């Protein structure tokens, strides 16, 4: 009976459950669909969830999904970096969705030191740079692409030669150390600190090799935020994160640039005839009456007439436009479990001059993977290979004439020499049916003699050096590995552990080759009417067989050599981090503690072969004689150990607090000074979240005030300065005692030389960084403003004390450095941005950047009593010193200060005499003490002061013209101001971007380059405005005579010109090909564009526009203007 009852109840229960189940299932439907991104690409890994349930699926590799949901339900589609979408079913069974990028989500996360933060919660002076903004710029290094993008991120371009990279400086940087200073920021790439293994200092090497296509994000830390990196971050820091890919179907992209490089312009110089006239005026001005110039020292009228038809333009012969190309290819994709990125870039910059070129290859692979529950793995492998070919003019590297030879000479004595070589001098000639390169003969007043010379122009010929195989090449390769594991502890919500390992290994091989070369020299061009090549007997001189021949064939063997240089470096870094991030209601807490250890290892080997012959065949067997004194091998090892931490607290995302602490150890100091501690505190108040604020100013969308204070430092000294060391010199130590004909006493042998006297107490430079900032967005986020005021206290700076008053001169450069100096620096930074839409298909944006900087030297070695115009560093002064110079005396006949007539000289001397008599003195003009010694073509200067008083003031005018004593302020400060505008416009498929820079302030002068007169100094073809130089035959000349260099070349208001500059730095015009053109293909997008860099100046104050606004007239290599055609395609 009992069992029958149980069976009946079980049957009724089963029936009831079946009915209920049927009723429920009758309301469930199966929904399918395909998810794509904004470009139409299939999107795997998208979360598809039934709203308000845990019912969820993800799209497969083809972006498809299938889910069973209630027929009246709503589906929620979510994916990292894209806007979440909620779509009601409305009785549909097929729902296809196109996801859109959530730029706010992407841009609100900022990578900072050892982590990331939401942009709105940042409390430091931190700026971000979008890699996409750099893609179209045709530059060969990353630094040059950053110009004008961030206030007080200052970029200095390299020389312009292929392979020369730019440099970066954040805010103001100072170093009083002789050999340990640096001014570049610390670079961190994928958590690895970039250090030069040879000296332990920050380096931009790997940063400049990065291609924008590799970069996910770039963050600039300008204030105490950099304290997380401690001892090497007093100059600020730049944190770069490279790409690891995003979830989604594989995406391919190819970007290419085809560019033409050419000089912005070459300085205008005198042609052959103008040079001849200038030369005659110069030498005539050097002869004082009643003496008469020797006619043999000037060009005759017949020669001048002939020079009108001569045009041996060395630079035109050597210079040519060059091609630059870049090709980058990358692929990325994945799903929510693993994402990947792989890319490669090839760049080549061909030669404008000779064979000088640059090539580089980059490759990078990276992944993010969830290898287990709560365990993430991230890794990247990258590398780059570079090749640089440069000119090498060691045979002429000793030319030093205080003129263009000094400014543009050295081991790359090419461009400046070519530009200023007088154009009556040919570079080659034909003798006996054979072509020979010519030893230059630019002077009419002397003969330089032998072409086998390295200290004057007779031994130089660019084309001879170029075509005999002399050059230097550098091959380098670098390999980088970064890997990290991150484990989230399930038992403690918000707790995670992270361990990272990074390794950088590099090798550089450099080969310098200077081979002998033949030149033919005219032996008698110093004679009257023999100054031109046409006057030479076109045959070789022989005292017996051809005594009338003019040419001598000589070989320049000076500094012939082959140096093989090899550098190997290795850097490793390991980090262990504990992170905690948790929200408790209105309270958000984040904490991080970690440790870091790094090691550097570097070796350098040089094999120096000298007296190399013409028959060098490419290896050591024909390279010459091995020099033991110039060959060397060195090894450097070093390491650091650091502990650091960060604590973040936020209440209602309205009140923000951050504390940073780092402790570093450096083996550059004595063991008792290894450690330095660097804390930072940051506060923030999001005022716009206050109820009263929202009601009072509803048009302000966001308003945040922040303050930070942090301590950073520098181990600003070379290693081992705290102990006495000696260098072994193998062939420069004088030997005593008995000797032989080749060795022993009286001959040089092995010896020891002491290094700098040690200072065991030397320790860290210290910088206290204060920053107050405001972040504002308003008018529906169309207008944004960021303002920062900073105040840095640089103290206990390692200082060279040898210049202090009272230090014996015998101590000299071996005087130990001390932690002594202090410089306070402050400034303002403003970034203003406006973006808006005019129509649905038309938008524009305007960005303005401005910065103001100042400083004061608070503590510095006593320099004694100096005139106010002395530019030496001293206490209570700024490094932005006033600009000093003479004010010209306007009492000359033409009112411009040039002494043109005897009456001008008499009147000026009377002016000086009157003032000298008033104080019981005698008149004096520099080293001239009588009117008879004054020379026409000089400048007359105002007498404004006398001698220096003991209290540092200047006595009144005394009728004597003395450099520095009689200077006046030509500008109150050398500081310049710069406003940079970044403009953008987009209409349909067209987009335009440009950067315009405007600057003013300080002082600007016409370029003045001396003309030496000693036996090794030659004449140069000078700037074009010198054609109107004063002389007896040109008494109304606009400019004084260069022959009176001492009396016309001092800085003065005569040479002062406007400082205003406004120029278009770059411009880019792009066109997106309509998608309907390639609708039936797998192509997602195609963009064509044209970009120009280093473009037009809108104003040029230089006389005759003899130079552009980029380069001075004695530049070693010109700034290049680049136009590129860009092609970008993605699949």
Helices and strands as residue ranges (DSSP letters): H 2-25, E 28-36, E 47-50, E 56-58, E 64-70, E 74-78, E 85-88, E 97-98, H 103-107, E 109-112, E 115-118, G 119-121, E 126-129, G 131-134, H 142-145, E 153-156, E 167-170, E 186-189, E 192-193, H 205-209, G 212-214, E 215-221, G 224-232, E 237-242, E 248-263, H 272-285, G 295-297, H 301-307, H 314-318, E 322-334, E 338-349, E 357-372, E 375-390, G 394-396, H 404-407, H 415-420, E 428-431, E 434-437, G 457-459, H 462-467, E 471-488, E 495-514, E 517-522, G 533-535, E 551-556, E 561-584, E 587-610, G 620-622, E 625-626, E 632-651, E 655-666, G 671-673, E 675-686, G 687-689, H 691-696, E 700-714, E 726-734, E 748-754, E 765-778, E 783-799, G 801-803, G 812-814, E 818-839, E 842-859, E 883-885, H 902-918, E 924-925, G 931-933, E 960-961, E 968-971, E 977-987, E 990-1000, E 1004-1005, G 1024-1028, G 1042-1047, E 1056-1057, E 1061-1072, G 1075-1078, E 1085-1093, G 1103-1105, E 1120-1130
